[in-house]
Amino acid sequence: MVAGVEYRDNVQVTVGDAVAVVNWLEPAEAAVDDEDLILRVHGSGFDPATEIVFDGGNEPTTFVSTTIVETTVRPSTASGTESVPVAVQTGDVLSNSVGFSFLGGAPAATSAPQAGVAETVDGAPVPEEPEAYDPGAHTVDEVLAYADEHPDEVDQIIRAEEAGKHRSTLLDQL
């Protein structure tokens, strides 16, 4: 007590409710003919009462940690190619949202080239195009190592990451 005023060093100030933040989804997309899948929402500020809000509806949610919650997504219920918002809600507070994309189904078997059969032009085989690198299927460290080995593909990796997981730590390092 100094001059009749008592001071405390254990004062806690809270302004409003703490807001959970959604950073990225795992996976960020699914084909409409895919099997049911587990959607992991990565972010911060989650607690056991946090619920995933998928396309406006609260979903049964499994709390994994303060940075991960999960739910089941049924791609077969999608009405076609579309992107839907995914957010989290704790109590009455709703987080930001990140888009989850439903992609069209696999092409019909008759229109897809047969595996292992090379096409020819004037009798010469045409080399098959390599499949594009999918950063969403790899860890940040794996993507950075790949980008170091393939500097000509960094722009493609950045575009894929911006359209997919939105891992700001990865985008900052590329």
ABEGO torsion letter per residue (X at the ends): XBGGBBBBAABBBBBEBBBBBBABBOBABBBAABBBBBBBBBBBGBBAABBBBBGGBBBBBBBABAABBBBBBBAAABAEBBBBBBBBBBEABBBBBBBBBBBBBBBBAAABBBBGBBBBBGGBBBBBBBBBBBAAABBAAAAAAAAAABAAAAAAAAAAAAABAGBAAAAAAX
